[in-house]
C-alpha cells in the first residue's frame, strides 16, 4: 500500500510540472511536417511559340528534398483585357528552420483559352507588360506606363515626397528644378487637425525646404533640408548645387 501511494505522488508531481500547450520545435527529422501551398515568386516572363501561352521563371524553395514541388498556376481569370493568375508551389519543409535556405529557378507555363497577344498579365498581384519577346515587371511607382523622361515631372516629385518622413497627405511644391537638381517645399502634415478640424485644435503647418540631387534609376535623393531663406545649408552639403535655383527664395 505504501508503494502504491508513493507511485501516485510521483505521478502527480510529474503532471503538475508539465507545461500545457508546449510543443517541441519542428525539425526535418521529426516527421511532423506536411505539404503546404505557398506563393512562388515570378522572376521572368517570356513569350512562348504557342500564342496562347507564356513561360514563367519562378523562384522555388531549394536545397533539400521536400522544399518544393508542383509549381503551378492557380486562380486564372480574364477581365478588362487583362489576365490574372496566381503562381504557387507546395512545400513540406518551408516552416523548418534552415531546411530551405536557397532558391532554385523553375518554370511554369501559363496557358489562356485564346491568344494572349499584348495583354497585360497580372501574376501574384504584380502586373507585367510585354516588351518584345519578353515581359517586364511594371514599376511600383509609375505602373506600366513609361517613366517620364523629364526628371522635373510631377510624377517623379511625388515619388520623392513619398520617400520622405512626412505625412502621406504631403505634397511637394517645386521652387526650382533643372533636371539634375531640385528644390521644393514640403509640409510635414498639411492637415494636422484632420480633414475636418477637431474642436480645440489650432492648425499649424510646419513646412521645410528640401534640396535634392538626381541619382538615376532611384530618382531624387535628398541632400539637405532647411527652414531658412535662400540656399540654407545645401551649399555646404553639396557645393555644386546651383545657387540660381535657391538664392532668392524666401523662408518656407
Buried (B, 14 or more C-beta within 10 A) or exposed (E): EEEEEEEEEEEEEEEEEEEEEEEEEBBBEEEEBEEEEBBBBBEBBBBBEEEEBBBBBBBBBBBBEBBBBEBBBEEEEBEEEEBBBBBBBBBBBBEBEEBBEEBEEBEBEBEBEEEBEEBBBBBBEEBBBBEEEEBBBBBEEBEEEEBEEEBBBEBBBBBBBEBBEBBEEBBBEBBBBEEEBBBBBBBBBBBBBEEEEEEEEEEEEEBBBBBBBBEEEEBBEBBBBBEEBBBBEBBEBBEEBBEEBBEEBEEB
